[in-house]
Amino acid sequence: MRAGMTALVPAKPAEGPLPNYRALVAAGDLAPDTAQELAAETMQGLWRRLAGYEPKVEQKAGLLGRLFGSKKPAEDAPEGTPLGLYLVGEVGRGKSMLMDLFFACAQVRLKQRLHFHQFMQNCHRRIHAWKQANPRGEDPIQPLADSIRAEASLLCFDEFQVHDISDAMILGRLFEALFQRGVVVVATSNTAPADLFKGKPGRDAFLPFIALIQRRLEVLFLDAARDYRRERIRGMPTWHVPADGRAERALDAAFLELTGEATAPPMELTVLGRQVLVPQAARGVARADFEALCGLPLGPADYLAVAGQFHTLVLDGVPRLGPDNFDKARRFITLIDTLYEHRCKLVASAEALPDTLYERGENSAMFGRTASRWLEMQSQDYLALSHLT
């Protein structure tokens, strides 16, 4: 197993992430990496502070306390709550692998590790359910924080990112409430806290959340020298013809190699108030068949959301294109153009090579540019480019 792969199981979780990381390097399962070892050292310190951690239960003030209580501002978290960790670095530097190692070792009774986007989707569903049950307008944030705290005192988020205004609107108040309940957060991200939601409308109202993250989480930049994920895809066939059982098995193997997982749960992307379903999503990699992305009435905004969220798309079963499926062909052209502009990587199976996939019918000439881009996307130079979010 090469460095950067996920789902490594520690041999001795009771010793913490650092000894287990060094054991994996010594065994040849991971390549030595100074930046990764530094991150593992930092995680080891947090692992020690979290051993047996239980948040303090804050007692509500009585009547006199409410009448004559101190005017001292509320603290971000109860006394003795360990600071969390925000691990930031470029794609493929081993952040998810280190998170997996830390989470598996963490000696905390209630803990959860999940993709940040899935966490936010769950929060929106709970908020909606609360509003349906409480139509008089009661604030759902405090009950939501209570329910999350009841499930986990340690939250580990992979791929922490904020693109959606509906997420940005609730994050500050929700995380403030979670920290006040003693919840510890560990997160990985491609984006430094100061750059979250950068350039988006309404960012000024988001700045207090950034300040809160910087107070409650130690920020560590993972400057690993190698991009292990990009090295994996550069050595991988990215085009499989025809789209048969052999090709499907090759795409199964590619998804496993890129994510460390054989299968993954779906993810919903919110686009202009609508939900776009990605059938499988893990570690910045999406997997879908042609019909899921081009057989439905999706448009440029939907493909922009996919290209911004995922650095790699594994796409099954691209058919021959022509007059009989012109609408699907038009969407496919838009999808490829969008992936190309965002430097997304594409691993696909199809019924023909790019330059013979769409030979007749309306806009078949236009497909020449798409075929050219698709061929370029298979080149080593393109595969070496960084993803643009």
C-alpha positions in Angstrom: 0.0 0.0 0.0 1.5 3.3 -1.0 1.6 6.5 1.1 -1.6 8.5 1.0 -3.9 5.4 0.9 -6.7 5.5 3.4 -8.3 3.0 5.7 -5.1 1.8 7.3 -5.8 -0.2 10.4 -3.4 0.5 13.3 -1.8 -2.6 14.8 -1.7 -1.0 18.3 -4.3 1.7 18.7 -3.6 2.0 22.4 -0.2 3.4 21.6 -1.5 6.3 19.5 -1.2 7.4 15.9 2.5 8.3 15.9 3.9 4.8 16.8 1.4 3.2 14.4 2.4 5.6 11.6 6.1 4.8 12.2 5.3 1.1 12.2 3.6 1.4 8.9 6.6 3.2 7.4 9.0 0.6 8.8 6.8 -2.2 7.3 6.9 -0.5 3.9 3.1 0.1 3.9 3.8 3.9 3.8 6.6 5.8 2.2 8.6 8.0 4.7 7.4 11.6 4.6 8.7 14.2 7.1 5.6 16.4 6.9 3.3 13.4 7.5 5.4 12.4 10.5 5.2 15.9 11.9 1.4 15.8 11.6 1.3 12.4 13.3 3.4 13.9 16.2 0.8 16.7 16.5 -2.0 14.2 16.5 -0.2 12.1 19.1 -0.3 15.1 21.5 -4.0 15.5 20.9 -4.5 11.8 21.3 -3.0 12.0 24.8 -5.1 14.9 25.8 -8.3 13.2 24.6 -7.7 9.9 26.4 -10.9 9.1 28.2 -12.3 12.6 27.4 -15.8 13.4 28.5 -17.1 17.0 28.1 -18.1 18.7 31.3 -21.9 19.1 31.8 -22.7 22.8 32.2 -25.2 23.4 34.9 -28.0 25.9 34.0 -28.0 29.0 36.3 -30.8 29.2 38.8 -33.0 32.2 39.3 -30.5 34.2 41.4 -27.8 33.3 39.0 -29.9 34.7 36.1 -30.7 37.8 38.0 -27.3 38.6 39.5 -25.0 36.5 37.5 -21.7 37.6 36.2 -21.6 39.7 33.0 -18.4 37.9 32.0 -18.7 36.8 28.3 -19.3 33.2 27.7 -16.2 31.1 27.0 -15.9 29.3 23.6 -15.7 26.0 25.5 -15.8 24.6 29.0 -12.6 24.8 30.9 -10.3 21.9 30.2 -11.7 21.2 26.7 -8.7 20.3 24.4 -8.2 22.3 21.3 -9.0 20.4 18.1 -6.9 20.2 14.9 -7.4 21.6 11.4 -5.0 19.8 9.0 -4.7 21.7 5.7 -2.8 20.7 2.6 -3.1 20.1 -1.1 -4.9 17.1 -2.5 -3.1 13.7 -2.2 -0.8 14.6 0.7 -2.1 11.9 3.0 -4.5 14.0 5.1 -7.3 11.4 5.0 -4.9 8.6 5.8 -3.7 10.4 8.9 -7.2 11.2 9.9 -8.2 7.5 9.7 -5.2 6.6 11.8 -6.0 9.2 14.4 -9.7 8.3 14.6 -9.0 4.6 14.9 -6.6 5.3 17.9 -8.7 8.0 19.6 -9.7 6.7 23.1 -13.0 8.6 23.3 -16.3 6.9 24.1 -18.4 8.9 21.7 -16.8 9.7 18.4 -17.7 10.1 14.7 -15.7 10.4 11.5 -17.6 11.6 8.4 -17.3 13.6 5.3 -18.1 17.3 6.1 -20.6 17.6 3.2 -22.5 14.6 4.6 -22.5 16.1 8.0 -24.0 19.4 6.7 -26.7 17.5 4.7 -27.7 15.7 7.9 -27.8 19.0 9.7 -30.1 20.5 7.1 -32.4 17.5 7.3 -32.6 17.8 11.1 -33.3 21.5 11.0 -36.0 21.0 8.4 -37.6 18.3 10.6 -37.4 20.6 13.7 -39.1 23.4 11.9 -41.9 21.1 10.7 -42.4 19.9 14.3 -42.1 23.4 15.8 -44.0 25.8 13.4 -43.9 28.7 15.8 -40.4 29.6 14.8 -38.3 28.2 17.7 -34.5 28.3 17.1 -33.4 24.8 15.9 -29.6 25.4 16.5 -29.5 24.6 20.2 -31.5 21.4 20.0 -29.4 20.4 17.0 -26.2 20.9 18.9 -27.7 18.9 21.8 -28.5 16.0 19.5 -25.0 16.1 17.9 -23.3 16.2 21.3 -25.3 13.2 22.5 -23.9 11.3 19.6 -20.2 12.4 19.6 -17.9 14.4 21.8 -15.2 14.0 19.1 -16.1 14.9 15.5 -13.6 14.1 12.8 -14.4 15.8 9.5 -12.8 14.9 6.2 -12.7 17.5 3.3 -13.9 20.5 5.3 -15.1 23.0 2.7 -17.8 25.6 2.5 -19.3 26.4 -1.0 -23.0 26.7 -0.2 -24.5 29.8 1.3 -27.1 27.7 3.2 -24.2 26.0 5.0 -22.4 29.3 5.7 -25.5 30.7 7.3 -25.7 28.1 10.1 -22.1 27.1 10.6 -21.1 29.9 13.0 -24.0 29.5 15.4 -23.9 25.7 15.2 -20.1 25.4 15.9 -20.3 27.9 18.6 -23.0 25.8 20.3 -21.0 22.6 19.8 -17.8 24.1 21.2 -19.8 25.4 24.2 -20.9 21.8 24.8 -17.3 20.6 24.9 -17.3 18.9 21.5 -13.7 18.6 20.0 -13.3 18.9 16.2 -10.6 17.5 14.0 -10.8 18.4 10.3 -8.8 18.0 7.1 -9.2 20.5 4.3 -7.6 21.7 1.1 -8.3 25.3 2.2 -6.8 27.3 5.0 -9.4 28.7 7.5 -8.7 32.2 6.4 -9.7 31.3 2.8 -12.9 29.5 3.5 -15.9 30.9 1.6 -13.5 33.4 0.0 -15.0 35.5 -2.8 -18.5 34.5 -2.0 -21.4 36.9 -1.4 -22.1 37.4 2.3 -18.6 36.4 3.5 -18.4 39.3 6.0 -21.0 37.6 8.1 -18.9 34.4 7.9 -15.8 35.9 9.3 -16.7 35.3 13.0 -16.9 31.6 12.2 -13.4 31.7 10.8 -12.2 33.4 13.9 -13.9 30.8 16.1 -12.2 28.0 14.1 -8.8 29.6 14.6 -9.4 29.9 18.3 -10.7 26.3 18.9 -8.6 24.4 16.4 -4.8 24.3 16.0 -4.1 24.9 12.3 -1.3 22.7 10.9 -0.2 22.9 7.3 0.8 19.5 5.8 3.6 20.4 3.3 4.2 16.9 2.1 6.6 16.8 -0.8 4.7 14.2 -2.9 1.2 14.1 -4.2 0.5 10.4 -3.7 -3.0 10.5 -5.1 -1.8 12.1 -8.3 1.0 9.6 -8.6 -1.5 6.8 -8.4 -3.8 8.2 -11.1 -0.8 9.0 -13.4 0.1 5.4 -13.4 -3.5 4.3 -14.1 -5.3 3.6 -17.4 -8.1 6.2 -17.6 -10.0 5.1 -20.7 -11.6 1.6 -21.1 -13.2 0.4 -24.3 -15.7 -1.2 -24.7 -17.9 -0.6 -21.7 -18.1 -4.3 -20.8 -17.6 -6.4 -17.6 -13.8 -6.1 -17.9 -14.1 -2.3 -18.0 -16.5 -2.2 -15.0 -14.0 -4.3 -13.0 -11.2 -1.9 -14.1 -13.3 1.1 -12.8 -14.0 -0.8 -9.6 -10.3 -1.2 -9.1 -9.6 2.5 -9.9 -12.2 3.7 -7.4 -10.7 1.4 -4.7 -7.1 2.6 -5.6 -8.1 6.3 -5.4 -10.3 6.2 -2.3 -9.3 3.1 -0.3 -12.9 2.0 -0.4 -14.6 -0.6 -2.6 -17.9 1.3 -2.5 -19.1 4.6 -1.0 -22.4 6.2 0.0 -24.1 8.7 -2.3 -23.8 12.5 -1.8 -26.3 15.2 -2.6 -25.1 18.6 -3.9 -27.3 21.6 -3.4 -27.5 23.6 -6.6 -29.8 26.6 -6.8 -32.1 25.1 -4.2 -32.2 21.7 -6.0 -30.5 18.4 -5.0 -28.1 16.8 -7.5 -27.4 13.2 -6.5 -23.9 11.7 -7.0 -24.3 7.9 -6.6 -21.0 7.3 -4.9 -18.6 9.8 -3.3 -15.4 9.4 -1.2 -12.2 11.3 -0.6 -12.9 13.8 -3.3 -13.7 11.1 -5.9 -17.2 10.7 -7.4 -18.5 7.6 -9.2 -21.5 7.6 -11.5 -22.8 6.0 -14.6 -23.5 8.0 -17.8 -27.3 8.1 -17.2 -27.0 9.5 -13.7 -25.1 12.6 -15.0 -26.2 12.9 -18.6 -29.6 11.1 -18.7 -31.2 13.5 -16.3 -32.1 17.2 -17.1 -28.9 18.7 -15.5 -27.3 21.9 -16.7 -24.0 23.9 -16.5 -24.6 24.9 -12.8 -25.0 21.2 -11.8 -21.8 20.2 -13.6 -20.0 23.2 -12.1 -21.0 21.9 -8.6 -19.6 18.4 -9.5 -16.4 19.8 -10.9 -15.8 22.0 -7.9 -16.6 19.3 -5.3 -14.6 16.4 -6.8 -11.1 16.2 -8.1 -11.8 13.0 -9.9 -14.8 11.5 -11.6 -15.1 7.7 -12.4 -17.7 7.5 -15.1 -19.3 4.2 -16.2 -20.8 3.3 -19.6 -20.6 6.2 -22.0 -22.6 5.1 -25.1 -22.2 6.0 -28.7 -23.7 9.4 -29.3 -25.8 10.6 -32.1 -29.3 11.8 -33.2 -31.0 9.2 -31.0 -29.6 10.6 -27.8 -28.8 14.2 -28.8 -29.9 15.7 -25.5 -27.6 13.4 -23.5 -24.8 14.1 -25.9 -25.2 17.9 -25.4 -25.1 17.4 -21.6 -22.1 15.2 -22.0 -20.3 17.9 -24.0 -21.0 20.4 -21.2 -19.8 17.9 -18.5 -16.5 17.3 -20.3 -15.9 21.0 -20.9 -16.6 21.7 -17.2 -14.4 19.0 -15.9 -11.6 20.1 -18.2 -11.8 23.8 -17.1 -11.5 22.7 -13.5 -8.7 20.2 -14.2 -10.8 17.3 -12.9 -9.4 13.9 -13.6 -11.6 11.5 -15.5 -11.5 7.7 -15.5 -14.2 6.3 -17.8 -15.5 3.4 -19.8 -17.2 3.9 -23.2 -18.3 2.2 -26.3 -15.7 3.8 -28.5 -12.6 6.0 -28.4 -13.3 9.7 -28.0 -12.8 10.7 -31.7 -15.2 8.0 -32.9 -17.8 8.3 -30.1 -20.0 10.9 -31.9 -19.6 10.6 -35.7 -22.9 11.7 -37.0 -25.9 14.0 -36.2 -26.5 17.5 -35.0 -23.4 19.0 -33.3 -21.2 16.0 -34.1 -18.7 18.6 -35.5 -18.7 20.4 -32.1 -17.8 17.2 -30.4 -14.4 17.3 -32.1 -13.3 19.9 -29.5 -14.7 17.7 -26.7 -12.9 14.7 -28.0 -9.7 16.7 -28.3 -10.1 17.8 -24.6 -10.9 14.3 -23.5 -7.8 12.9 -25.2 -5.7 15.6 -23.5 -7.3 14.7 -20.1 -5.6 11.3 -20.5 -2.1 12.8 -20.9 0.4 12.7 -18.1 0.8 16.5 -18.3 -2.9 17.0 -17.6 -3.0 14.4 -14.9 -0.2 16.3 -13.1 -2.2 19.5 -12.9 -3.8 20.6 -9.6 -7.6 20.6 -9.3 -9.2 24.0 -9.5 -12.2 24.3 -7.1 
